[in-house]
Amino acid sequence: MIAAALDDDECWTAVLSRDRAFDGRFVTGVLSTGIYCRPSCSARHPRRENVRFFAGAAEAREAGLRPCKRCLPDDVSRDEKAVLAAIETIKASEEVPALAGLAADAGYSVSHFQRLFTRMTGLSPAAYSRALRLERAAEALSGEKA
């Protein structure tokens, strides 16, 4: 059912710890409620015997489950696309793009987009832009093109 890289015990451990690093890698199906969730969902943990792990939302839907209304597991890919689009915008820009503009382009509030971007990249959009500018400056000074 789940991807070969993950086993049931590893998935269950991720669910119990609500590990966001596993979001998008698998979904947790709760057979007793008919719902599937992200591993990091804040809902109460189900009994282990009621849980099945699926590689993705499509598999969970095929098994007759519906997405959780709390954690919105189908929005993981939307979040990733928004951050990747913001990264492309930052790379294409000479100036540091305004956070409000990046958030508006993604369709998120400024504070939510800031948290999302930071969670996925480890840096705020401004810090990411500064790091990219430093990298470009170092390349220009060394005369190398990466």
Beta strands, then each sheet from edge to edge (+ up, - down):
strand 1: 27-30
strand 2: 35-37
strand 3: 51-54
strand 4: 66-67
sheet 1: 3+ 1- 2+ 4+
end
